[in-house]
Amino acid sequence: MHPEDRENTAGGLTRRRFLQAGVAGLTGLALSSVSGWLKQAAAQLPPGSYNPQLQLSFPVEPGASLRILRWSQFVSTDQPEYERMAQQFTRRTGVPVRLEYEAWPDVQPKAAAAANVGAGPDIVLGFFDEPHLWPDKLVPVTDLAEYLGRKYGGWFPVAPQYGYSNQVGQWIGVPIGAPGSCLNYRMSWVKEAGFDPDPASFPKTTDEFLRLCRALKTRGHPTGFALGKAVGDANSWCHWLLWTFGAHAVAPDSKTITLNAPETVNALEYGRQLFETMIPGVAGWLDPNNNRAFLAGEVALTNNGISIYFAAKNDFPEIAGDMNHAVYPQGSAGRPTELHLFSQAYVFKYTKYPNAAKEFLRFTMEDPQYPRWINAMLGYVSHPLRAFTNLAVWRSDPKAVPFRDAVARMLPHSYQGTPGPKSARALSEFVIVDMVADALTGRRSVREAILAAESRLKRIYEA
């Protein structure tokens, strides 16, 4: 039997039988039919937390077809592998799949237009808490999300924070994972600056990190961090900057704005010092800019996904051999405070084929389809399900390892609040990124930048 047919084999659990049986009667099932890497992953999980024979399927509607909108690729193997999955799905179900790709900043506007007019793609692969902008217009996916969590060792904590809607009391998104953000750096230049380039010895504190960046700049190797409307890079590092100094935009009640605080001042004052080590022009950088600058040798250090390394391995082997990755340093918060480009899929209620849509998402998130996609991308997307922690890519290349636990480490961008329509709007308007950019570039003083951002957040959260 072909391994791609495993989920339809013995046990033959239908959706109804799965929901009736639950997990209790399914623990301890044999791992004989599962691939070697997943056996190894299962060994790292609590007993019974991985259930390889647990099955769920959704009866596809007659004559179904699907139109899917998703973000465009940043590594060249992403779209071909995803399209291969879609073709497999079509061969197995008879459901034609039409894939449409948009640049990252353009996915949400396209989805918003579809939500407003009630027509467009059946499925959207978007970012962060987009689904919370229109939760009442989405097909609940609780059955699918709970099934995947039960089968694959559970979701990392951030996944239900993004996927579940308190407003409707259901999961409204299926977490896909996150293109992780780590520090990308040139090892020879870090060594030239007097620092150990080994990721294990890379600066662990913000003070050490600033010293490294200053030393690099002194030797003609500036840093570069996006301060434009970069959905991934700017959001990732600007939120880290805020949180690592103990600051946050909103209280746990998801109502009270807490941005105007000494911790925010400390974060922005530190950011101003870091800005002095950066290459000119970062105020206008979008997501592709730092990739180009790093590969051109214009910057020694930036934050990015593994896409720079992927491109270097293919086209710039000298740079690939001289670069490495490290996790973000920690400030006064004293713990990881990372934000990564969390992606999840959602299904609009106007679709004529909700079961086909959920069956497609189930198929693409299962073994072996999902692992093949992640491995093909060199780990560009970090997994949201615990059972995928031991994928081949995380074991085959040490330079990929810092990205492995990105989803496990991350906080939601709504921190300390809960993702929802208001935090989604604040993110879509780049409130935090604009505040950091204003303060660091000198467009506003630190105090003015904080007050302007606070005012914008109050308009959003008090509306």
N, C-alpha and C positions, 0 to 999 in steps of 0.2 A: 504493500500500500504506500502511496506517495505521502510523505510527511505532511503535506499541505492539507490532507484530508483527515488529520488526526482528530480535529475537534468534532467530527461527525461519527466517530467510531464507538466501540462497545460502551455500554452504559446507556447510550441513546437518550440522555435526559432531554426532555423538551423543556421549553420555558416554563410551562405550568408545573411540571414535575420538579424542576429546580426550585421554584418559588415555594412549593409545598414542602420539599424535603429540607431545604436550608442547608447549612454547612455541617451541622452536627453529625448527620448520618453519612457524610461524605469524607470525613477526615481519615487519614491512614490509608488512602487508596494507593495502589502500586504506582511506582514511577517508571515502570518498564517501557512505556510508550513515549516517554519524553526525552528530548535531546540531552546530550551530556552536559552542556553548559547550564541548563536549567536544573539538572540534578545537583550540580555544584552550588548553584544559587539557593536551591531549596535547603541545602545543608546548613546555610547561614541563617535560616529563618526559624522562628519558633515551630516546634512540632505541630504538624497539621495545618500550618498556615498557607501551604501551597497545595492546591488540589488540581492536578493535571487532567483528571478525567471529568471534572465538573464542566457541564456544557449548557449552553443557552443559545437558542436561535429564534429569530423573529420571522414569522411567515410573510414572505414577500408578496405584495399586492400584484395581481395579474396586470401585465402590461406596464409594469413600473419602469421608470427611467430616472436617473439622478443627475442633477447639475450641482457641481461642487466648486465653491470659491475658496481659494486658499492663498497664503502668502507665497511669493516667489522665492526661488532657491537662492541661497548664499554659497552653497557648495554644489559642484556640478553633478554629483551623483544623486542628489535629493529627488529632483523631479523624475528622472528616468526610473528610479526604484519605486517611487510612489505610483507612477503610471503603470508599472508592471503589476503592482498590487491591485490597482483598479481593473486592469485587464483580467487578472486571475478571478476577481470577484465577478466580472461579467461572464466569464466562461462557466463559473460554478452556478450562478443564479439566473443567467439570461438577462440581467438588468444592465442596460447600457449606462455608462458613466461618462459624463462630460466634465472635464477639469478646466477651470479657469484660474489664472494666476495674476495676482496684482502685487505691486510693490508694497512693502510693509505699511507705510502710512496711508495707503489707499484702500486697505481692506475694510476698515471700520466705516468710512464714508459710503462705500458700496453696500455694506450690510445695513447701514442706517437707512439708505434709500429704499432697500428691499423691505425693511420693517415698516416703513411709512406707507408704501404703496401696496403692500401685501402681495408682492410678486418678485421673483428673482431666484437665486440659488436655493436649493433644498437644504444644503449643508454649507456652513461657513467654518473654516479654520481660522480663528482670529487670535487675539492676544488679550492677556490679563482678564479683566472682568467685563469685557464687551457684552457677554450675554445679559449682564445685570442692567444694561441700558434699556432692554425691552423684554423682561422676564415673562410677562404675560403673553408674549407673542411666540413663545418657544415651546416645542414639544418636550414634556418631561422625560428625562432619561435616567431616572432613579434605578429602574430595574437593571439597565445595562451597567451603570456605574457601580452598583452594589455587587453585581456578578463579577466584574473585573477585579474589584477589590478583594472579594472572597477567594477568587481563583489564584490570583498572582501576589499573595502575601500582604495585601493591604496597600492603600495609598499613603504616600508621604503626607505629613500634616497639612501642607499648604494646598494640596489638591482639593479636598472638600471645601476649604475656605473659598476657593474660586468657583468650584463647580456647583455648590449647593446654594440655593436661594432661600433665605429666611422669609422673603416676601411671599413666595408661593409654596414654601414647604416641600420643595422637590429639588433634585439635581436638575440643572438646566444646561449643563455643559459637561462634556467628556474630556477630562484632561489628556492632552497629547504629550506633554513634556515641555521642556524649555531649552532653547539655545542658551547654554550657560555662558556666563561672562567671567573671565579670569584675566589676570594681568599677563599680557604677552610682552616678552622682553628679549633683547639680544644679549646672549650670555657673554660674548667677548667684551661688549661695551660695559656691562655690569661689572665684570672682572677688572676692566681698565679703570673703572671708577672706584675700585678698592673694596668691592663687595663680593661675597661668595655667590656665584650664579646658580648653585644647586637649589632647586625648589624647596628642599627641606631647610635650607639656611636663608632663604629669602626673607627680607624684613617682615617681621610679624606685627610690629606696632606702627602706628601712624607717624610717630617721631622718627623711627628708623627709615621708614619709607620716604619721608620728606628729605632726609639726609641723602639717600640714594638719588632721588630725582635732582637735587641740587648738584650733586657730584657729576651726574650725567650731563647736565646742562653746561657746567663749567668746562667739560671736555668736548663740547660741541655736539652733544647727542641729546637734544631736547626730548621731552615727553609730549604726549598729545592726547587729550580727552575731549570728546564731543560736547559742545555746548549749544548746538542747534537743535532743531526738532527731530532728533534721532530717536526713534521709537525704542530701539534696543540699547544702544551704547550710552546715550545721554541719560535715559531713565535709570539704567543700572547703576552707573557710578554716582550720579547725583543723589539718589536715594541712599546708597551706601554712605556717602559723605555725611548726610544728615543723621542717619541712624547710628553710625559708629561713634558719634560724640554724645549719644544719649538723647538726641532730639527726635521729635516726631510731629506730624502735622495734626493728628486728631487723637482724642482720648479713646479709651476702650468702649465708651458709650456710643462711639461713631457719630457723635454730635458736637462735642466740645472741641473747638479749634485750639490747639496747644502749641502752635508754631512760634509764637512770640515768647521766646524763653532764652535764658543764657546759653543753653546747650546749642541752640541754633546759631547764635552769635559765634560761639566757639568753632562750630563746623565751618561757617562761611569765612571766618578769619583764617582758619587753616587752609581752606580752599584758595584763598587769595595768595597765600604763600606757594601753594602748589602750582597755581596759574603762572607764576613767574618762571617756572621751569618748562612751560609749554611752548610749542611752535606757534608762530603767528597764524591766525585764521581759524582757530578752533571754534570761535563763536558762531561760525556758519556751517560747521561740520554736520553732515547727516551720517547715516549708518555706513555708507561705503567709504567715507573719506579717510578714516584712520587705517582701514585695510590698505588703501593705496599708499598712504604716507609711510606705513611700516615697511611694505614691500619695496618701496623706493629708497629706503634707507634714510628717510627724513626724520623719523622719530625712533628712539631706542626703546620706548615703553608706551603701551596703551592698554586700554581694557577692550576685550573683544571675545567673541566666541572662538571656536577652533577653526573657523573658516580661513583665517590668515595662514595658519599652519598647513591646512589642506591645500591651499593655493600654492604655498611655497614648496611643498613636497612635489607638486606636479610641475611647477614652472621655475622655481628658484631654489634648487636643492641646497645651495650654499647657505641661504638664509634659513631654510628648514633645519639644517644641521646646527646652526648657531642660535636658534631661538628655543625658548622654553616657556612654561606657564606656571603661575602661582596663584593661590587664592588671595583675596583682598586682605590687607592688614587690619588690625583692630585698634580702635581708639579707646576712649574712656568707657565705652559700653562694655568692653572686655569679653566680647563674644562675637561670633559671625553675625553680620547684619547685612545680608546680601539680597539683592533683587535681581532676578533673571527674567528673560523674556518669555514668560509663561504663556503657553498656547493651549487653547481648548477648542473643541468642535461643538457646534450647536446646530439644532434643526428647527427651522421655522414652521409654525403651525399651518401656514398656507400650503405647505407641501401636500401633494396628493398621495405621497408614498412614504408615510412616516416609518413604517416597518422596514421598508427597503433601506431607508436612511440609517436606522439604528443597526440593521444587519451589516451594512457597509462599515460602520464605525466599529462594531464588534470584531469583524473580520480583520480589519487593519490593526487593531490593538492586540490581537492574539499572537501567540507563538505558532508558527515561525515567522509570520509576516512582519510583526513589529521589530523583532531583533534584526532581521535582515535589513530593514530600512535604517535602523540606527547604526549598525555596523558599516553599511555602505557609505554613510555620511561621516565616518570616522568619529562618531560620537558627537556630532554637531548638536543633536537634541539629547538632553539628559532625561532619563526615564522618570515617570511619576509613580510607578508601581515597584514595590520592593523586590519582587522576584527577578527583575531585570538588572540587578546590581552587578552580576557577574558576566555580562555580555563579553563576547570575544574582544571587542575594541578596547574595553577597560583592562584587559589582561595582556594585550599584544603590544601596546605602545605606551611606555611610561609617561610620555609627554601629554597623553590624553587623560591621565588619571585625575588631575585637578578638576576636570569638568564632570567627572562621574557623579559626584554627590551634590551637584548644583541645586537640584530640586529639593533634596533632603535638607540643605542648608538654608534655603531662601525663606524670606518673610514675604507676606503679601504687600503690595504697594500701599494698601490702606492702613498699614500698621500705625498705631495700635488698634485701630478700628477693624471693622469687618468689611470685606468687599461688598459692594452694592452699587446702585445707580449713581449715588453721589460721588463715591470714590472713583467710579468709572469716568464720570464727567471731569473730575479734577485731573485725572491722568490724561484724558484725551485733550485737555487744554494745556498740558505741560506746565502746570502751576509750579511744581517744585523745580523742574529744569529751568524755567524762566527766572525763578528767584536766584538760583545758583549762578546762572549766566549773568544776571544783572549785577550781582555783588562782585563776582570775580573779574568781570571785564571793566568794572567801574562805571557802568551806565547808571547805577544807583549806589548809594552808600549801603553798607551792610544793614543798617537800621531801616533805611527806605525800602530796600529789597524785601526785608521780612514783613514790613507793614503792608506793602503792596500785595504780597502773596497771601497774607492773613486776610486782607479784605476780599480777595478773590475767593478764597476758601469759604469764608462766611457767607458770601452770596450763594455759593453752591450748596453748602450744608444746611443753611437756614431757610432755603427756598421751600 
